[in-house]
Every structure is written in structure tokens, then in C-alpha cells.
């Protein structure tokens, strides 16, 4: 199993491979992005050279960082069960809209607020309903001869370099207000995304795909040691190859792009609030520890920090709807 990671050690940031509890740094300060730009085959070849022979440090002695600095993050909503519950919680309406079944849906989120396992996640200003979202993300790598545009599902499958765990942190009260405007979410989502603990290369999962391309690997989340939800990645409405292909249509996917699966069934609090008719379990609070585990990838764990106290909401000015500017009176 090839695991690609970034870490802090002795005051410096390094990138490389993790194997049997040991971190092996890439030669000459190469980055994870360089591996993604090289593609999966070259990365696997380099891993065989570096693991066991390159500069090494025990995994226990490092602080893992997000395994890459994403170029973009597209987050899909690919689990029907999640859509049912969270729609009830956010919109107060039961069921799934027919449009969900017609094609995958995603939004772009903020690549500049990505965090790693072990980091403290502060509660954003104005948020009382902090939530998590349990996801798997595919990481795009280079395929020789491909420009990443208008891919078929088979072509897109080759662009999946590897997989990592994704926690799409969510301020549900902010999100509810934003989405009533039929746009967003924005501040309800852009304050933090956690990726980690590493990228596991796609070849490790190749023999696990079923006949339709789905991966039946388990996903689970717990808060303060208590299990909140569990699901299989294969319960997505579309396999990852189709999500990547859809993202590329009349557009492009590039090395370093991250594509989230969306939240698995029972993988967040808001879904459970919708099903239970109350905020049970309660929103996250300062000091809570959220741990997500995905079979074949690993676990990420974060502690909820303090709430930032600030007034950030700015009300609109009620403006006249003039179509012609008032004449300017100049002095004499």
C-alpha cells in the first residue's frame, strides 16, 4: 500500500511516503504536487526507490498535514440517504427532488482553508449549529496524452490518482439562511475542510470495484468516542469515475483537483436532525473530538476549538431602482 503524505518535523515541512510507521521524504524537496503532475505510474516507481532507502523519520514523531494543497475542491452530493435527511433539516421538506437523480451535483469550496488531521477547527463567527460531513475524496493525477477535458468514465477512472478522507465542516445555521437565496452555500462551508491522513494510491483499490465501478468500503464517524453514523462508499448514486467524468464535461480536471463524494448516509448531524425532528445529537461544541475512519485509507481526527466572536453579517441597503443617474450639479 502506497501512502503519500505531508508532515511537519523539526520545524520543516516535508512530503513523501508513509510505510510501516515510517515517513520517507521525497528526494530534493519534491512536493506531492510533483507526484500528481508525474502521474500514478511514475509515482509508484519512485515509491519503490524511496521506501526503505530514503531519509526516514518515525510517523509518531511527525505532525501530519493535509496530504496536498488542492488546486480546486469540487464537493458532490452523491448519497441519496443523506439528501433525504439533510433536505428535511435545511429546507423542512421531505424526500429528494427529481433533479438529483438526473445528474451529479457539486459545488466548489475553498482550497485555501484546508486542514489536516490533528488540527483544531474553530467555530466560525455567528455559528451555533456546527456540523461535520463524512466523505471520501478522489485526487486527480496526470494521465499521459490526456488534457483532462470531456472525459469518458473509463478515461476519468485513469485520472483518479488516489483517495483520501474528507471532512466538509458545515455551519448549518449560516447555510440555511444562505441557501434560501437559491445560491451557495458560502460562509456556511468555506471556513474549513479537513483532508487526510494521507492519499492512498488508486491501485490499492483496483480489485475492490464491483461490476459497476463502485467501491464497497466502510465509512464511519464518531464524536467523543461515540459512533454517530456508518455507511458504505458503494451507496453513492454514481461511482467516482462518473463523477470525475461529469466534472470534466465542457470543462477540465487537472492534477491536484479534489472531488468529494458528498456525505455518506448518517455521516453528519444535520441528516439525523432531519430524521429525528430535533437537534439530536446536539451541534458540535468547543472541546468535542470528531473522528472519521474509512476502510483502506485511515482515520482523521480533529478537536473543535473556540468560537470566533465577531459581527460579520452586513445587511443590504434598500436602494432606489433608478435607471438614469441624477444630474451632477457643478459649482461656478
C-alpha positions in Angstrom: 0.0 0.0 0.0 1.5 3.4 -1.1 0.5 6.3 1.2 1.5 9.8 0.2 1.7 12.4 2.9 2.9 15.8 4.0 4.2 16.4 7.5 6.0 18.8 9.9 9.1 17.6 11.6 11.9 19.5 13.3 10.4 22.8 12.2 10.2 21.9 8.5 7.6 20.7 6.1 8.3 17.6 4.1 6.5 15.4 1.6 6.9 11.7 0.9 5.7 8.2 1.5 4.5 6.5 4.7 5.2 2.8 5.1 5.0 0.6 8.2 5.0 3.5 10.7 7.9 5.3 9.0 7.9 8.5 6.8 10.3 8.6 3.9 10.9 12.0 2.4 10.9 12.7 -1.3 14.3 13.4 -2.9 15.5 17.0 -3.3 12.5 18.6 -1.7 10.0 17.4 -4.2 6.3 18.1 -3.5 3.1 16.0 -3.6 2.0 18.2 -6.5 5.1 17.0 -8.4 3.9 13.4 -7.9 0.4 14.3 -9.1 1.9 16.1 -12.1 4.1 13.0 -12.9 1.1 10.6 -12.7 0.4 7.3 -10.9 2.8 5.0 -12.7 5.9 7.2 -12.2 4.9 7.8 -8.5 4.7 4.1 -7.8 8.1 3.6 -9.4 9.6 6.4 -7.3 8.0 4.9 -4.2 9.8 1.6 -4.8 13.0 3.5 -4.9 12.4 5.7 -1.8 10.7 3.5 0.7 13.3 1.7 2.8 16.2 3.8 1.4 15.4 7.5 1.6 15.7 9.8 4.6 13.3 8.4 7.3 11.6 9.6 10.5 9.1 7.7 12.6 5.5 8.5 11.9 4.9 9.0 15.7 7.4 11.9 15.6 5.7 14.0 12.9 2.6 16.2 12.7 0.7 15.1 9.6 -0.6 17.9 7.4 -3.3 17.9 4.7 -1.7 15.5 2.2 -1.9 18.0 -0.6 -2.6 21.7 -1.4 -5.6 21.3 -3.7 -5.9 23.2 -6.9 -9.7 23.1 -6.6 -12.2 21.2 -4.4 -15.5 20.1 -6.0 -17.8 18.6 -3.5 -20.6 16.4 -4.8 -23.8 15.3 -3.1 -23.9 11.6 -4.2 -25.7 9.8 -1.4 -29.5 9.6 -1.7 -29.9 8.8 2.0 -28.0 11.9 3.0 -30.1 14.1 0.7 -33.3 12.8 2.2 -32.3 13.7 5.8 -30.5 16.9 5.3 -33.2 18.4 3.0 -35.7 17.9 5.8 -33.2 19.6 8.2 -32.3 22.5 5.9 -35.5 23.1 3.9 -38.1 21.5 6.1 -39.2 19.3 3.2 -39.2 15.6 2.9 -38.0 13.5 0.0 -35.4 14.0 -2.8 -36.0 16.4 -5.6 -36.3 14.7 -9.0 -33.4 16.7 -10.4 -31.0 15.0 -8.0 -31.4 11.7 -10.0 -30.8 13.3 -13.4 -27.2 14.2 -13.0 -24.5 14.6 -10.3 -24.5 17.9 -8.5 -21.4 19.6 -6.9 -20.3 23.0 -5.6 -16.8 24.5 -5.4 -15.5 25.0 -1.9 -12.4 26.8 -0.6 -9.0 25.2 -1.2 -7.2 27.8 0.9 -8.8 26.7 4.3 -7.8 23.0 4.1 -6.6 21.5 7.3 -5.0 18.2 8.4 -5.7 15.6 11.0 -5.0 16.7 14.5 -5.7 20.4 13.8 -8.1 22.4 16.0 -11.2 23.6 14.0 -12.6 26.9 15.4 -16.3 27.6 15.3 -16.9 30.5 12.8 -18.5 33.7 13.9 -22.3 33.7 14.1 -22.5 29.8 14.1 -24.4 27.9 16.7 -25.0 24.7 14.7 -21.5 23.4 13.8 -21.6 20.1 12.0 -19.2 17.7 10.2 -19.6 15.7 6.9 -18.1 12.3 6.4 -16.7 11.8 2.9 -14.2 10.2 0.7 -12.4 12.3 -1.9 -10.7 11.3 -5.1 -7.5 13.1 -6.0 -6.8 13.8 -9.7 -3.4 13.0 -11.3 -1.8 13.3 -14.7 -2.6 10.8 -17.4 -0.1 11.0 -20.3 -1.7 12.1 -23.5 -4.9 13.4 -21.8 -5.8 17.1 -21.4 -8.5 16.3 -18.7 -11.4 17.6 -20.9 -14.7 15.9 -21.8 -13.6 12.5 -20.3 -15.5 9.3 -20.6 -16.0 7.4 -17.4 -13.2 4.9 -18.4 -10.8 7.8 -19.1 -11.8 9.5 -15.9 -11.1 6.3 -13.9 -7.4 6.5 -15.1 -7.2 10.1 -13.8 -8.0 9.0 -10.2 -4.6 9.1 -8.6 -5.8 8.1 -5.2 -8.2 8.6 -2.3 -8.3 10.4 1.0 -10.8 11.1 3.8 -12.6 14.4 3.7 -14.5 16.2 6.4 -16.6 19.0 4.9 -17.2 21.1 8.1 -20.5 22.9 8.0 -22.1 25.8 9.8 -25.7 24.7 9.4 -27.4 27.8 10.7 -25.4 30.0 8.3 -26.0 27.5 5.5 -29.8 27.5 6.0 -30.0 31.3 5.5 -27.7 31.3 2.5 -29.5 28.6 0.6 -32.8 30.3 0.8 -31.4 32.8 -1.7 -31.0 29.8 -4.1 -27.2 30.2 -4.2 -24.4 28.9 -2.1 -23.5 27.6 0.4 -20.8 30.2 1.1 -19.9 31.2 4.7 -21.6 28.1 5.9 -18.9 26.0 4.3 -15.7 27.9 3.4 -14.1 28.1 6.8 -12.6 24.6 6.9 -12.2 21.3 5.1 -10.0 18.5 6.5 -8.2 16.1 4.3 -6.1 13.2 5.4 -4.4 11.4 6.9 -2.7 10.7 3.5 -3.5 9.8 -0.1 -3.7 6.1 -0.7 -2.9 5.4 -4.4 -5.7 4.1 -6.6 -4.0 0.9 -7.5 -4.7 -0.4 -3.9 -8.5 -0.3 -4.6 -8.5 -1.6 -8.2 -9.6 -5.1 -7.3 -12.3 -3.9 -5.0 -14.5 -2.2 -7.5 -17.7 -4.0 -8.3 -19.0 -4.6 -11.8 -20.4 -1.0 -12.0 -17.3 0.6 -10.6 -18.5 1.2 -7.0 -16.2 0.7 -4.0 -17.8 -1.2 -1.1 -15.6 0.1 1.6 -16.9 1.1 5.0 -17.1 4.7 6.3 -17.7 5.7 10.0 -17.8 8.8 12.2 -17.7 9.2 15.9 -17.9 12.1 18.3 -16.1 11.9 21.6 -15.7 8.1 21.1 -19.4 7.5 20.4 -20.4 6.2 16.9 -22.7 8.6 15.1 -23.0 7.0 11.7 -21.7 4.3 9.3 -22.2 3.6 5.7 -20.6 2.0 2.6 -19.0 4.1 -0.1 -20.8 1.9 -2.7 -24.1 3.5 -1.7 -23.2 6.5 -3.8 -25.6 7.2 -6.7 -22.7 7.3 -9.1 -19.2 5.7 -9.0 -16.3 8.1 -8.7 -15.3 7.6 -12.3 -18.6 9.1 -13.4 -18.3 12.0 -11.0 -14.8 12.9 -12.4 -16.1 12.5 -16.0 -19.1 14.7 -15.3 -16.8 17.4 -13.7 -14.7 17.4 -16.9 -17.6 18.0 -19.3 -17.1 21.3 -21.2 -14.5 21.9 -18.5 -11.3 20.4 -17.3 -9.9 18.4 -14.4 -6.2 18.9 -13.6 -3.6 17.2 -11.3 -4.2 18.4 -7.8 -8.0 18.7 -8.1 -10.0 17.1 -5.3 -13.5 15.7 -5.8 -15.5 14.8 -2.7 -18.2 12.1 -2.7 -20.6 14.1 -0.6 -21.7 13.0 2.9 -22.4 9.3 3.4 -25.7 8.1 4.9 -25.8 9.1 8.6 -22.5 10.8 8.1 -23.5 14.2 9.6 -25.6 15.7 12.3 -28.0 17.6 10.1 -29.2 14.5 8.4 -30.0 13.0 11.8 -31.7 16.2 12.9 -34.0 16.0 9.8 -34.9 12.4 10.6 -35.3 12.8 14.3 -37.2 16.1 14.1 -34.9 17.7 16.7 -31.2 18.5 17.2 -30.4 15.1 18.4 -27.4 14.5 18.7 -26.6 18.2 19.5 -24.5 20.5 17.4 -20.7 20.3 18.0 -19.3 22.4 20.8 -15.8 23.5 21.9 -13.8 20.5 23.0 -15.6 17.9 21.0 -13.4 15.4 19.1 -14.6 14.2 15.7 -13.0 11.1 14.3 -13.7 9.7 10.8 -12.4 6.3 9.6 -12.6 4.9 6.0 -11.6 1.3 5.3 -8.4 1.0 3.4 -7.5 4.7 3.9 -7.3 5.5 7.6 -8.6 8.0 10.1 -8.7 11.7 10.6 -9.4 13.3 14.0 -10.0 17.0 14.9 -10.9 18.9 18.0 -13.5 21.7 17.9 -12.0 25.0 19.1 -13.4 28.2 20.4 -16.0 30.3 18.6 -14.7 33.5 17.0 -16.8 36.3 18.3 -17.3 39.0 15.7 -20.1 40.7 13.8 -19.6 39.6 10.2 -23.1 39.9 8.7 -23.7 43.0 6.6 -27.3 43.9 5.7 -28.2 45.1 2.2 -29.0 48.8 1.6 -32.5 49.3 0.3 -31.6 51.2 -2.9 -33.9 53.1 -5.4 -34.2 51.5 -8.8 -33.4 54.5 -10.9 -32.4 53.8 -14.5 -31.0 57.3 -15.1 -28.3 58.9 -12.9 -29.2 62.2 -11.3 -27.6 65.2 -13.0 -24.4 66.4 -11.3 -24.5 70.0 -10.2 -21.2 71.6 -10.6 -20.1 74.8 -8.8 -19.3 78.0 -10.5 
